[in-house]
Amino acid sequence: MLYKFKSKVTSDLIMLGPDAQRLLKVMGLEATPKGIFTVEHQPHAIAALEAAIAHDEARMANMQAKRIAEGMDEAGDALTEAVSLKRRAQPMLEMLRRSVKAKADVVWGV
């Protein structure tokens, strides 16, 4: 399933189902086929995403440091090849930031 997020002030954002569902969950919303980020909810969603990104980066840094300390080879490591939450969330964060600034809702599935 694809999720298509829309705002009057940005281009549409299309995400694969699992990625969109993960971000929606982080932002405190259900991954329903249709939904809305109201202007009032957007600052909370932005803060939740930023907190999750900071937590994920710290977790990845700790795992990487542990691997290095144990003398494990980094080449071909799934940690270095995975798409981070920070990269995955950047388009959504940008959409939400621009939308909250313009006082525009973000919708999906409509």
C-alpha contacts under 8 A as a table, 3 or more apart, distances in Angstrom:
res1	aa1	res2	aa2	distance
1	M	16	L	6.32
1	M	17	G	4.93
2	L	14	I	6.75
2	L	15	M	5.75
2	L	16	L	4.75
2	L	17	G	5.12
3	Y	13	L	8.00
3	Y	14	I	5.61
3	Y	15	M	5.23
3	Y	16	L	6.28
3	Y	17	G	6.12
3	Y	20	A	6.55
3	Y	33	P	7.74
3	Y	108	W	6.64
3	Y	109	G	6.73
4	K	12	D	6.57
4	K	13	L	5.61
4	K	14	I	4.44
4	K	15	M	6.55
4	K	108	W	5.44
4	K	109	G	6.28
5	F	12	D	5.66
5	F	13	L	4.98
5	F	14	I	6.29
5	F	106	V	6.61
5	F	107	V	5.61
5	F	108	W	4.45
5	F	109	G	7.34
6	K	10	T	7.39
6	K	11	S	7.07
6	K	12	D	4.87
6	K	13	L	6.60
6	K	106	V	5.51
6	K	107	V	5.27
6	K	108	W	6.07
7	S	10	T	5.52
7	S	11	S	7.11
7	S	12	D	6.91
7	S	95	M	7.50
7	S	99	S	6.75
7	S	104	A	6.66
7	S	105	D	6.26
7	S	106	V	4.76
7	S	107	V	6.65
8	K	11	S	7.98
8	K	99	S	7.76
8	K	104	A	6.51
8	K	105	D	7.77
8	K	106	V	7.91
9	V	98	R	6.90
9	V	99	S	6.19
9	V	102	A	7.17
9	V	104	A	7.18
10	T	95	M	6.27
10	T	98	R	7.35
10	T	99	S	7.55
13	L	91	P	7.34
13	L	92	M	7.50
15	M	19	D	6.48
15	M	20	A	5.73
16	L	19	D	5.58
16	L	20	A	6.17
17	G	20	A	5.24
17	G	21	Q	5.89
18	P	21	Q	5.12
18	P	22	R	6.12
19	D	22	R	5.20
19	D	23	L	6.39
19	D	88	R	7.56
20	A	23	L	5.17
20	A	24	L	6.06
20	A	31	A	7.66
21	Q	24	L	5.08
21	Q	25	K	6.10
21	Q	30	E	7.79
21	Q	31	A	5.11
22	R	25	K	5.20
22	R	26	V	6.27
23	L	26	V	5.04
23	L	27	M	6.21
23	L	49	L	7.49
23	L	89	A	7.13
24	L	27	M	5.06
24	L	28	G	6.31
24	L	29	L	5.16
24	L	30	E	6.39
24	L	31	A	5.95
25	K	28	G	5.09
25	K	29	L	5.35
25	K	30	E	6.14
25	K	31	A	6.88
26	V	29	L	7.54
26	V	48	A	6.43
26	V	49	L	6.35
26	V	52	A	7.05
27	M	44	H	7.45
27	M	45	A	4.69
27	M	46	I	7.52
27	M	48	A	5.42
27	M	49	L	6.15
28	G	45	A	7.27
28	G	48	A	7.90
32	T	35	G	6.53
33	P	108	W	7.51
33	P	109	G	5.66
34	K	107	V	7.51
34	K	108	W	5.37
34	K	109	G	4.28
34	K	110	V	6.38
35	G	107	V	5.68
35	G	108	W	5.40
35	G	109	G	6.71
36	I	105	D	6.88
36	I	106	V	5.65
36	I	107	V	4.25
36	I	108	W	6.40
37	F	40	E	7.92
37	F	41	H	5.90
37	F	42	Q	6.03
37	F	105	D	5.74
37	F	106	V	5.00
37	F	107	V	6.19
38	T	41	H	5.20
38	T	42	Q	6.28
38	T	104	A	7.66
38	T	105	D	4.85
38	T	106	V	6.65
39	V	42	Q	5.32
39	V	43	P	7.75
39	V	99	S	7.56
39	V	100	V	5.71
39	V	103	K	5.77
39	V	104	A	6.16
39	V	105	D	5.40
40	E	43	P	6.90
41	H	44	H	5.46
41	H	45	A	6.26
42	Q	45	A	4.93
42	Q	46	I	6.08
42	Q	96	L	6.25
42	Q	97	R	7.89
42	Q	100	V	6.30
43	P	46	I	5.10
43	P	47	A	6.16
43	P	100	V	7.30
44	H	47	A	5.13
44	H	48	A	6.07
45	A	48	A	5.10
45	A	49	L	6.16
46	I	49	L	5.20
46	I	50	E	6.14
46	I	93	L	6.31
46	I	96	L	6.89
46	I	97	R	7.45
47	A	50	E	5.11
47	A	51	A	6.10
48	A	51	A	5.17
48	A	52	A	6.15
49	L	52	A	5.09
49	L	53	I	6.09
49	L	89	A	7.37
49	L	93	L	7.58
50	E	53	I	5.08
50	E	54	A	6.22
51	A	54	A	5.15
51	A	55	H	6.18
52	A	55	H	5.05
52	A	56	D	6.02
53	I	56	D	5.05
53	I	57	E	6.06
53	I	85	L	5.96
53	I	86	K	5.43
54	A	57	E	5.20
54	A	58	A	6.21
55	H	58	A	5.22
55	H	59	R	6.16
56	D	59	R	5.03
56	D	60	M	6.10
56	D	84	S	7.99
56	D	85	L	6.90
57	E	60	M	5.11
57	E	61	A	6.06
57	E	86	K	7.87
58	A	61	A	5.09
58	A	62	N	6.13
59	R	62	N	5.17
59	R	63	M	6.21
60	M	63	M	5.07
60	M	64	Q	6.06
60	M	79	L	7.46
61	A	64	Q	5.07
61	A	65	A	6.05
62	N	65	A	5.10
62	N	66	K	6.11
63	M	66	K	5.10
63	M	67	R	6.22
64	Q	67	R	5.10
64	Q	68	I	6.23
64	Q	79	L	7.76
65	A	68	I	5.12
65	A	69	A	6.06
66	K	69	A	5.04
66	K	70	E	6.14
67	R	70	E	5.12
67	R	71	G	6.27
67	R	72	M	5.26
67	R	73	D	7.71
67	R	74	E	7.78
68	I	71	G	4.99
68	I	72	M	5.76
68	I	73	D	7.49
68	I	74	E	7.75
69	A	72	M	7.66
73	D	77	D	7.71
74	E	77	D	5.30
74	E	80	T	7.57
76	G	80	T	7.32
76	G	81	E	7.28
77	D	80	T	5.48
77	D	81	E	6.54
78	A	81	E	5.04
78	A	82	A	5.88
79	L	82	A	5.55
83	V	87	R	6.56
83	V	88	R	6.75
84	S	87	R	5.38
84	S	88	R	6.24
85	L	88	R	4.92
85	L	89	A	5.84
86	K	89	A	5.28
86	K	90	Q	6.12
87	R	90	Q	5.44
88	R	91	P	7.26
89	A	92	M	5.32
89	A	93	L	6.07
90	Q	93	L	5.03
90	Q	94	E	6.10
91	P	94	E	5.16
91	P	95	M	6.21
92	M	95	M	5.07
92	M	96	L	6.12
93	L	96	L	5.14
93	L	97	R	6.01
94	E	97	R	5.16
94	E	98	R	6.14
95	M	98	R	5.39
95	M	99	S	6.00
96	L	99	S	4.99
96	L	100	V	5.97
96	L	106	V	7.38
97	R	100	V	5.33
97	R	101	K	6.22
98	R	101	K	5.15
98	R	102	A	6.28
99	S	102	A	5.10
99	S	103	K	5.76
99	S	104	A	4.88
99	S	105	D	6.53
99	S	106	V	7.10
100	V	103	K	4.77
100	V	104	A	6.14
100	V	105	D	7.65
101	K	104	A	7.81
107	V	110	V	7.02
